[in-house]
């Protein structure tokens, strides 16, 4: 068993280190890249996801540990590790992980691509026809955007962009003097270029074309060696929220991110000693921050490669959403449909159009007076934002809370905030010191019997792009108590209202922690009283120590606890006399599991909640989050069914062991159940049933 787990137990309670647990999650993603049963282009995509995940992890989480070391923090975390011990463990794990990435690429993926007639060629492997093509491409396209930069006493080492791919070049003149230069591989050009070929599909990397023509860029010198390299910078923003202008403060902080201290240097494993020493000196990195890569740097480019046209047969069969959503089939008036009963949508199996149509209808409906909405992450060309702008132009009162502090989406959100303001929307940036992460849209409508409030509440962002591959859920309602809560919540977000006593909503940071702790304690009391008890939760991350302690107490009281935790899980299940009644599953599949569901047995009268919050201190204490009950019996029953299918999945699911390792759930003697393809089939079946019922009703009326 790992040392950090033993230390983490102590006399208090078992707790896995958060950063180590995240690395284990990324390893589960990498397993999908190795998985021979997955189509090869999907394996390529999984490998690119591991690279993108790791970039962000290093820029934020590893950077945070290094900051603690720099500031002299010696206090151990709950797993028993000091910042220095954490960094040592992380450095070891990340180096091992990086080696596995290139082993996966070189030995597991590229050979399979080659079998399918898809090859990455080195420039020396090009045919005469292909060489002529790359020479022309270099002269016409690449050369005009290249900027070789000499490094000498009069020309200092340049400030290189975070995550940019660069070349370091060692040069020698006729007097045998050594010189150095650097050059960015242009990010404005495609990273891979398809070559003319017969029978095969051949590709070459942009940097390989450039290095084959280096002599022409440095004609006064001899090229002695060159090396691709890439730096990752500390990118965790330090924002002063007491400023009078939060938007400009964040814009300033984004610029600082580009100049953050380098904390990872990736170089080719073929880099010679002199170039290596030159880069270490110029970038001021430690040996532990250097990663030697046995293949092309920055594997995130594989994400685009996995989607090249003509390779659809080498991908998963796409999960296409049904449209319209079964719950809205035959509904020509969306507001009338919601008045009739609560409506439920399950993305991406059911189209995100239901959410878009809700906002679009509100924008053009003459009876709609106001629209209020929270935006955390939106797409680059957001139809939601376009609808809000149209609503403002139509004279509606539109209030939008745009979360400027959504990590790595700050620039996109600033862009949309300015557009919305220009269109006449009231734009607010949330509460000081808190990220606004709740997902809610409120439409206020004037009707014959008075003002009525319509709501959409969800588990995911109002992002039409990610809605195609993130699994999320949404609830539409016009229940009066929910409407009152929504108005109160927006008053807190936009004004100076004191957080109220909500009718139905559970809102962080005021009340959500207490709510969940009370729910767990209730299950413990019910178990002790001999009443039905049980907890089933689906979240992205489980980190909060107080929640974990209570779940251990529940386990000791014989409460069955089922946890579906996609990513970080600091709880350790299956420990005798501590967590033996807790089982932890992690689902990693074709789609990214993103929905949050909370089910409590409640003495035989089960309660179901959906929402935006994970069980992390930041969600419960430092963010505005929304969790809401499912009160419609049909929707409650459907959510129960969804949870059971998720729990019984045996294709995408791994189970966590008491030593914190994960293994695939046993499938022997059982029929394969892929929850994601099952949900897609159920959505099609539900829509087909609605169509048949409508046809039968029409036939009956006709007769």
C-alpha positions in Angstrom: 0.0 0.0 0.0 1.2 3.5 -0.8 3.1 5.4 1.9 0.8 8.4 1.7 -2.2 6.3 2.3 -0.7 4.8 5.4 0.4 8.2 6.7 -3.0 9.6 5.8 -4.8 7.1 8.1 -3.1 8.2 11.3 -5.6 8.1 14.2 -8.2 10.2 12.4 -9.5 8.9 9.1 -8.3 7.6 5.7 -7.8 10.4 3.2 -6.2 10.1 -0.2 -4.1 13.1 -1.4 -6.1 15.2 -3.8 -3.4 15.7 -6.4 -2.4 12.1 -6.4 -6.0 11.1 -6.8 -6.3 13.4 -9.8 -3.2 11.8 -11.4 -4.9 8.4 -10.9 -8.0 9.8 -12.7 -5.9 10.9 -15.7 -4.4 7.4 -15.7 -7.9 6.0 -16.1 -8.3 8.2 -19.2 -5.0 6.9 -20.5 -6.2 3.3 -20.1 -8.8 4.2 -22.7 -6.0 5.2 -25.1 -4.4 1.8 -24.6 -7.7 -0.1 -24.8 -7.6 -2.3 -28.0 -11.4 -2.6 -28.1 -11.7 1.2 -28.6 -11.5 2.4 -32.3 -8.1 3.7 -33.0 -9.1 7.4 -33.6 -10.9 7.4 -30.3 -7.7 6.1 -28.7 -5.9 9.0 -30.3 -8.4 11.4 -28.9 -8.2 9.9 -25.4 -4.4 10.4 -25.5 -4.9 14.0 -26.5 -7.3 14.5 -23.6 -4.6 13.2 -21.1 -2.2 15.8 -22.5 -4.7 18.6 -22.2 -5.7 17.5 -18.7 -2.1 17.4 -17.7 -1.3 20.8 -19.0 -4.0 22.4 -16.9 -3.1 20.3 -13.8 0.5 21.5 -14.0 -0.4 25.1 -14.6 -2.7 25.2 -11.6 -2.4 22.4 -9.1 1.4 21.7 -9.4 2.0 25.4 -9.5 0.0 25.7 -6.2 2.1 23.1 -4.5 5.3 24.9 -5.7 3.9 28.2 -4.4 3.4 26.6 -1.0 7.1 25.4 -1.0 8.3 28.8 -2.1 6.4 30.5 0.8 7.8 28.0 3.3 4.6 26.1 4.1 5.5 23.1 6.1 2.1 21.9 7.3 1.0 18.5 6.1 -2.2 18.0 4.3 -4.9 15.6 5.4 -3.1 12.7 3.7 0.0 13.4 5.8 2.1 14.9 3.1 4.0 18.2 3.3 4.2 20.4 0.2 7.7 19.1 -0.5 6.6 15.5 -0.2 3.6 16.2 -2.4 5.8 17.7 -5.1 8.3 14.8 -4.9 5.4 12.3 -5.4 3.8 14.3 -8.1 7.1 14.8 -10.0 7.7 11.1 -9.9 4.1 10.3 -11.0 4.1 12.9 -13.8 7.4 11.7 -15.2 6.1 8.1 -15.2 2.9 9.3 -16.8 4.7 11.2 -19.6 6.7 8.1 -20.4 3.5 6.1 -20.7 2.0 8.7 -23.0 4.8 8.2 -25.5 4.8 4.5 -25.0 1.1 4.5 -25.9 1.7 6.7 -28.9 4.7 4.9 -30.3 3.9 1.2 -29.5 0.2 1.1 -29.2 -1.4 3.7 -31.5 1.0 4.5 -34.4 1.3 0.8 -35.4 -2.5 0.4 -35.5 -2.8 3.6 -37.6 -0.2 2.2 -40.0 -2.3 -1.0 -40.4 -5.1 1.3 -41.4 -2.9 3.1 -44.0 -2.4 6.2 -41.9 1.3 7.2 -41.4 3.3 10.1 -39.9 6.4 10.4 -41.9 9.7 12.0 -41.1 11.1 14.3 -43.8 13.8 11.8 -44.8 11.0 9.3 -45.6 9.2 11.5 -48.1 9.0 10.6 -51.7 10.2 13.1 -54.4 6.6 14.1 -55.0 6.0 14.7 -51.3 9.3 16.5 -50.9 8.3 18.9 -53.7 5.0 19.4 -52.0 6.5 20.3 -48.6 9.1 22.6 -50.2 6.4 24.5 -51.9 4.3 24.6 -48.7 7.4 25.9 -46.8 8.1 28.6 -49.3 4.5 29.8 -49.8 3.0 29.3 -46.3 5.5 28.6 -43.5 8.5 30.9 -44.3 6.5 34.2 -44.3 5.4 33.7 -40.7 8.7 32.3 -39.2 10.7 34.6 -36.9 14.2 33.3 -36.0 15.4 35.0 -32.9 19.1 35.1 -32.1 20.1 35.0 -28.4 23.3 37.0 -27.6 24.3 39.9 -25.3 22.4 42.4 -27.4 19.3 40.2 -28.0 18.1 38.6 -24.8 16.2 35.3 -24.6 12.6 36.1 -25.7 9.5 35.8 -23.6 7.9 32.7 -24.9 4.2 32.1 -24.8 2.8 29.5 -22.4 2.4 26.1 -24.0 3.9 27.3 -27.3 6.0 24.9 -29.3 9.5 26.2 -30.1 12.8 25.2 -31.6 16.2 25.8 -29.9 19.1 25.9 -32.4 22.8 25.6 -31.7 24.9 27.3 -34.4 28.6 27.7 -35.2 30.4 30.2 -37.3 33.6 29.8 -39.3 35.7 30.8 -36.2 34.2 27.8 -34.4 32.3 30.1 -32.0 28.9 28.8 -30.7 25.7 30.8 -30.9 22.1 30.0 -30.0 18.8 30.9 -31.5 15.1 30.1 -30.8 12.1 30.1 -33.1 8.4 29.5 -32.4 6.7 26.9 -34.5 3.8 29.0 -35.8 0.6 28.2 -33.9 -1.5 29.9 -36.6 -0.7 27.1 -39.0 -1.9 23.5 -38.8 0.3 21.2 -36.7 0.0 18.4 -39.2 -0.1 18.5 -43.0 -1.5 15.8 -45.2 0.8 14.8 -48.1 0.0 13.7 -51.6 0.1 9.9 -51.6 -1.2 6.8 -53.4 -3.1 4.3 -51.4 -1.9 5.5 -48.0 -2.8 8.6 -46.1 0.5 10.3 -45.2 1.1 13.2 -42.8 4.1 15.2 -41.7 4.4 17.5 -38.7 4.9 21.2 -39.2 8.1 21.3 -37.1 9.6 18.6 -39.2 9.2 20.6 -42.3 10.8 23.6 -40.6 13.8 21.7 -39.3 14.4 20.3 -42.8 15.0 23.8 -44.0 16.9 25.3 -41.1 20.0 25.9 -43.2 18.2 28.5 -45.3 17.1 30.4 -42.2 20.6 30.7 -40.8 22.8 31.0 -43.9 25.8 32.6 -42.1 26.2 29.7 -39.7 26.4 25.9 -39.6 23.5 24.1 -37.9 25.1 21.9 -35.2 22.0 20.8 -33.5 18.3 21.7 -32.8 15.7 20.6 -30.3 12.0 21.1 -30.1 10.9 22.4 -26.6 7.8 23.6 -24.8 7.3 25.4 -21.5 4.4 25.3 -19.2 4.0 28.3 -16.9 2.4 28.9 -13.5 -1.1 30.1 -14.7 -3.1 30.4 -11.5 -4.5 33.9 -11.5 -4.0 36.1 -8.5 -7.0 38.5 -8.7 -7.7 41.5 -6.5 -11.4 41.3 -6.1 -11.5 44.5 -4.0 -10.8 46.5 -7.2 -13.4 49.0 -8.5 -13.2 47.4 -12.0 -13.1 43.6 -11.8 -13.2 43.2 -15.6 -10.0 45.2 -16.2 -8.3 43.5 -13.2 -9.0 40.1 -14.7 -7.7 41.3 -18.1 -4.5 42.4 -16.4 -4.2 39.1 -14.6 -4.6 37.2 -17.9 -1.6 39.0 -19.3 0.4 38.1 -16.2 -0.5 34.4 -16.8 1.4 34.6 -20.0 4.5 35.6 -18.1 4.2 33.1 -15.2 7.3 31.3 -14.1 8.1 28.2 -16.2 7.4 25.1 -14.1 7.7 22.4 -16.8 10.2 22.1 -19.7 9.4 19.5 -22.3 12.3 18.7 -24.7 13.0 16.1 -27.2 14.8 13.1 -25.8 17.4 13.6 -28.6 18.3 17.1 -27.3 22.1 17.4 -27.1 23.9 18.4 -23.8 24.8 22.0 -24.9 21.3 22.9 -26.0 19.9 21.3 -22.8 22.2 23.4 -20.6 21.3 26.5 -22.6 17.6 26.0 -22.1 18.0 25.3 -18.4 20.0 28.4 -17.9 17.7 30.7 -19.9 14.4 29.3 -18.4 15.7 28.8 -14.9 14.2 25.4 -14.4 15.2 22.6 -12.1 16.1 19.1 -13.2 12.8 17.8 -11.7 10.9 20.1 -14.1 12.5 18.7 -17.2 10.6 16.1 -19.2 12.3 14.3 -22.1 9.8 13.2 -24.7 10.3 10.3 -27.1 8.0 11.7 -29.8 6.3 14.9 -30.9 5.8 17.5 -28.1 2.4 18.8 -27.2 0.1 15.8 -27.9 -3.0 18.0 -27.6 -2.7 18.3 -31.4 -4.0 14.8 -31.6 -7.5 16.0 -30.7 -7.8 17.6 -34.2 -6.1 14.7 -35.9 -8.6 12.3 -34.4 -11.4 14.2 -36.3 -9.9 14.2 -39.8 -12.5 13.6 -42.5 -12.6 10.1 -44.0 -11.8 8.2 -40.8 -15.4 7.9 -39.4 -15.1 4.1 -39.4 -12.2 4.4 -37.0 -14.3 6.3 -34.5 -17.1 5.5 -32.0 -20.5 5.3 -33.6 -21.7 8.9 -32.8 -24.2 9.4 -30.1 -26.7 11.8 -31.8 -29.2 13.6 -29.6 -32.9 12.9 -30.4 -34.8 16.0 -31.4 -37.3 17.1 -30.2 -36.7 15.9 -26.6 -39.4 13.3 -25.7 -40.7 15.4 -22.8 -41.4 18.3 -25.3 -42.7 16.2 -28.2 -45.8 17.7 -29.8 -45.5 20.9 -27.7 -45.8 24.0 -29.9 -45.9 26.4 -26.9 -43.0 25.7 -24.5 -44.5 27.8 -21.7 -47.8 25.9 -22.0 -45.9 22.6 -21.8 -44.1 23.7 -18.6 -47.4 24.9 -17.1 -48.8 21.4 -17.7 -46.0 19.6 -15.8 -42.3 19.8 -15.0 -40.2 18.8 -18.0 -36.8 16.9 -17.9 -34.0 16.7 -20.4 -31.0 14.4 -20.4 -28.1 15.6 -22.6 -26.5 14.8 -24.9 -28.9 11.9 -25.5 -31.7 14.5 -25.9 -31.1 17.7 -27.8 -29.8 20.9 -26.2 -32.3 22.7 -28.5 -34.9 22.5 -25.7 -32.8 24.8 -23.6 -32.0 27.1 -26.6 -35.7 27.2 -27.6 -36.6 28.2 -24.0 -34.4 31.3 -24.2 -35.3 32.0 -27.8 -39.0 31.8 -27.2 -38.6 34.0 -24.1 -36.7 36.6 -26.3 -39.5 37.0 -28.8 -42.6 36.3 -26.6 -44.5 39.5 -26.1 -45.7 38.5 -22.7 -42.2 37.9 -21.3 -41.1 40.9 -19.2 -37.6 39.7 -18.0 -35.0 37.1 -18.4 -32.3 36.4 -15.7 -29.5 34.0 -16.3 -26.1 32.8 -15.0 -23.3 32.1 -17.5 -20.2 30.2 -16.4 -18.8 28.8 -19.6 -20.3 29.5 -23.0 -19.3 28.4 -26.5 -17.2 30.6 -28.8 -20.3 31.4 -31.0 -23.0 31.1 -28.4 -26.6 31.0 -29.6 -27.6 31.5 -25.9 -25.9 34.9 -25.9 -27.4 35.8 -29.3 -30.9 35.0 -27.9 -30.2 37.2 -24.8 -29.0 40.1 -27.1 -32.2 39.7 -29.2 -34.3 39.8 -26.0 -32.7 43.1 -25.0 -33.3 44.5 -28.4 -37.0 43.4 -28.1 -37.3 45.5 -25.0 -37.1 42.7 -22.4 -35.2 43.4 -19.1 -32.3 41.1 -19.4 -29.9 40.4 -16.5 -27.0 38.2 -17.0 -24.4 37.1 -14.4 -21.2 36.3 -16.3 -18.6 34.6 -14.2 -15.4 36.2 -15.3 -13.3 34.0 -13.1 -14.2 30.7 -14.9 -10.6 29.3 -15.2 -9.2 29.5 -18.7 -12.5 30.8 -20.1 -11.9 34.4 -18.7 -11.1 35.9 -22.1 -14.1 34.3 -23.8 -16.4 35.5 -21.0 -15.0 39.0 -21.0 -15.8 39.1 -24.7 -19.4 38.1 -24.2 -19.9 40.3 -21.2 -18.9 43.3 -23.3 -21.2 42.2 -26.2 -24.1 41.8 -23.8 -23.5 45.2 -22.2 -23.4 46.9 -25.6 -26.7 45.3 -26.5 -28.4 46.8 -23.4 -28.3 43.8 -21.1 -27.6 44.3 -17.4 -24.4 42.4 -16.8 -23.0 41.6 -13.4 -19.9 39.7 -12.4 -21.0 38.0 -9.3 -20.1 38.3 -5.6 -16.7 39.3 -4.4 -14.6 36.3 -3.3 -17.1 33.7 -4.7 -17.4 32.1 -8.1 -20.9 31.8 -9.4 -21.2 28.3 -10.6 -25.0 27.6 -10.4 -26.9 26.9 -13.7 -30.2 28.7 -13.8 -32.4 30.7 -16.2 -35.5 32.6 -14.9 -38.1 33.9 -17.3 -40.8 36.3 -15.9 -44.0 36.3 -17.9 -47.2 38.3 -17.6 -50.2 36.1 -18.0 -54.0 36.4 -17.5 -53.9 35.2 -13.9 -50.9 37.4 -13.1 -47.1 37.1 -13.2 -45.7 33.6 -13.7 -42.0 32.6 -13.4 -40.6 29.8 -15.6 -37.3 28.2 -14.7 -34.6 26.0 -16.3 -32.1 24.6 -13.8 -29.3 22.3 -14.8 -26.2 20.3 -13.8 -24.1 21.7 -16.7 -23.2 24.9 -18.4 -25.3 26.8 -21.0 -22.8 25.7 -23.6 -24.2 24.3 -26.9 -20.7 23.0 -27.8 -19.9 20.9 -24.7 -23.6 19.8 -24.5 -22.7 17.5 -27.4 -20.3 15.4 -25.4 -20.9 16.2 -21.7 -23.6 14.3 -19.9 -25.9 16.7 -18.1 -29.5 17.1 -16.9 -32.0 19.9 -16.9 -35.3 20.6 -15.2 -38.0 23.0 -16.4 -40.7 24.1 -14.0 -43.0 27.0 -13.1 -43.8 25.8 -9.6 -44.4 28.9 -7.5 -42.1 28.1 -4.7 -39.3 27.4 -7.1 -40.0 30.8 -8.8 -39.9 32.6 -5.5 -36.5 31.0 -4.7 -35.1 31.9 -8.2 -36.1 35.6 -7.7 -34.5 35.6 -4.3 -31.3 34.0 -5.6 -30.9 36.6 -8.4 -31.6 39.4 -5.9 -28.6 38.1 -3.8 -26.5 37.8 -6.9 -27.2 41.2 -8.3 -27.9 43.3 -5.3 -27.3 43.5 -1.5 -30.0 41.1 -0.4 -29.4 38.9 2.6 -29.5 35.2 1.6 -33.1 34.2 2.4 -34.6 31.0 3.8 -35.3 29.3 0.5 -38.4 27.2 0.0 -36.9 24.5 -2.2 -33.4 25.6 -3.3 -30.3 24.5 -1.6 -27.7 27.2 -2.2 -24.0 27.4 -1.4 -22.2 28.9 0.3 -25.1 29.6 2.8 -26.8 26.3 3.7 -25.6 23.6 1.2 -22.9 22.1 3.5 -25.4 21.9 6.4 -28.0 20.4 4.1 -25.8 17.6 2.9 -24.4 16.9 6.3 -27.9 16.7 7.8 -29.1 14.4 5.0 -26.2 12.0 5.7 -26.9 12.1 9.5 -30.5 11.4 8.8 -29.5 8.2 7.0 -27.3 7.2 9.9 -30.2 7.7 12.3 -32.6 5.8 10.1 -30.2 2.9 9.9 -29.8 2.8 13.7 -33.6 2.8 14.0 -33.9 -0.1 11.6 -35.5 2.0 8.9 -34.6 1.9 5.2 -31.4 3.8 4.6 -29.0 4.4 1.7 -27.0 7.1 -0.1 -26.4 7.1 -3.9 -24.4 10.0 -5.3 -23.0 10.9 -8.7 -20.5 13.7 -8.7 -17.3 14.7 -10.5 -15.1 15.1 -7.4 -15.2 14.1 -3.7 -12.6 16.0 -1.7 -14.4 17.6 1.3 -13.0 16.1 4.6 -16.2 16.8 6.6 -18.4 15.0 4.1 -15.9 12.1 3.9 -15.9 11.8 7.7 -19.7 11.6 7.8 -19.8 9.0 5.0 -17.4 6.9 7.1 -19.8 7.3 10.0 -22.6 6.2 7.7 -20.7 3.1 6.7 -20.0 2.2 10.3 -23.7 2.5 10.9 -24.4 0.0 8.1 -25.8 2.6 5.7 -25.1 1.4 2.1 -23.2 4.1 0.3 -22.8 4.0 -3.5 -20.6 6.7 -5.0 -20.1 7.4 -8.7 -17.1 9.8 -8.7 -15.6 10.4 -12.1 -12.4 12.2 -11.1 -10.8 13.0 -7.7 -11.9 10.8 -4.8 -10.1 11.4 -1.5 -12.4 9.0 0.3 -11.0 5.4 0.5 -13.7 2.7 0.3 -13.6 -0.9 1.5 -11.6 -0.4 4.7 -12.7 -2.8 7.5 -14.6 -1.1 10.3 -14.4 2.2 8.5 -15.7 2.2 5.0 -16.6 -1.4 4.2 -20.2 -0.3 3.3 -18.9 2.2 0.7 -18.4 1.4 -2.9 -16.8 3.9 -5.3 -17.2 3.7 -9.1 -15.6 5.9 -11.7 -17.1 6.1 -15.2 -14.8 7.1 -18.1 -16.3 6.5 -21.6 -17.1 8.0 -24.9 -18.8 11.0 -23.2 -17.6 13.0 -20.3 -19.8 12.3 -17.2 -20.7 15.7 -15.8 -24.1 15.5 -14.2 -24.5 15.6 -10.4 -27.2 13.5 -8.7 -28.0 13.0 -5.0 -30.4 10.3 -3.7 -31.2 9.6 -0.1 -33.4 6.7 1.0 -35.0 8.8 3.7 -36.6 6.0 5.7 -38.4 4.5 2.6 -39.5 7.7 1.0 -36.6 8.4 -1.3 -35.5 12.0 -2.1 -33.7 13.0 -5.3 -31.7 16.2 -5.9 -29.9 17.5 -9.0 -27.5 20.4 -9.2 -24.2 22.1 -10.0 -22.1 21.2 -6.9 -19.5 18.6 -6.3 -18.5 17.6 -2.8 -15.4 19.8 -2.6 -14.7 22.6 -0.1 -14.7 25.1 -3.0 -18.2 24.1 -4.0 -19.7 24.1 -0.6 -17.9 27.1 0.9 -16.5 29.4 -1.8 -18.9 29.2 -4.7 -22.5 30.1 -5.5 -24.0 26.6 -6.3 -27.5 25.4 -6.7 -29.0 22.0 -5.8 -32.7 21.5 -6.3 -35.2 18.7 -5.5 -37.0 16.6 -8.1 -40.6 16.7 -7.1 -42.4 15.4 -10.1 -43.1 11.7 -9.6 -42.4 10.7 -13.2 -39.1 12.6 -13.3 -38.1 11.2 -9.9 -38.7 7.7 -11.2 -36.7 8.4 -14.3 -33.8 9.8 -12.3 -33.9 6.6 -10.2 -33.7 4.6 -13.4 -30.8 6.7 -14.6 -28.8 6.1 -11.4 -29.4 2.4 -11.5 -28.2 2.1 -15.1 -25.1 4.2 -14.3 -24.4 1.9 -11.3 -24.8 -1.3 -13.4 -22.5 -0.1 -16.2 -19.8 -2.7 -16.7 -18.1 -1.3 -19.9 -17.0 2.2 -18.8 -16.8 1.6 -15.0 -13.8 1.1 -12.8 -14.2 0.3 -9.1 -11.9 1.8 -6.5 -10.0 -0.7 -4.2 -9.0 -0.1 -0.6 -5.4 0.6 -1.8 -6.8 3.5 -4.0 -6.1 1.6 -7.2 -8.9 1.2 -9.7 -9.8 -2.0 -11.6 -12.5 -2.6 -14.3 -15.7 -4.0 -12.8 -16.2 -7.7 -13.4 -18.1 -8.6 -16.5 -17.9 -12.4 -16.3 -21.2 -14.1 -16.8 -23.0 -10.7 -17.2 -24.4 -9.1 -20.3 -22.4 -6.0 -21.3 -24.0 -2.7 -20.3 -22.6 0.5 -21.6 -24.7 3.2 -19.7 -24.0 5.8 -22.4 -25.2 3.8 -25.4 -28.1 2.5 -23.3 -29.2 6.1 -22.5 -29.0 6.9 -26.2 -31.1 3.9 -27.1 -33.7 4.8 -24.4 -33.9 8.4 -25.7 -34.7 7.1 -29.2 -37.2 4.6 -27.8 -38.9 7.3 -25.7 -39.3 9.6 -28.8 -40.5 6.7 -30.9 -43.2 6.0 -28.3 -44.3 9.6 -28.2 -44.6 9.7 -32.0 -46.6 6.5 -32.0 -48.9 7.8 -29.3 -49.5 11.0 -31.2 -50.3 9.1 -34.4 -52.7 6.9 -32.5 -54.5 9.9 -30.9 -54.7 11.6 -34.3 -56.2 8.4 -35.9 -58.7 8.1 -33.1 -59.8 11.7 -33.5 -60.1 11.2 -37.2 -62.3 8.2 -36.7 
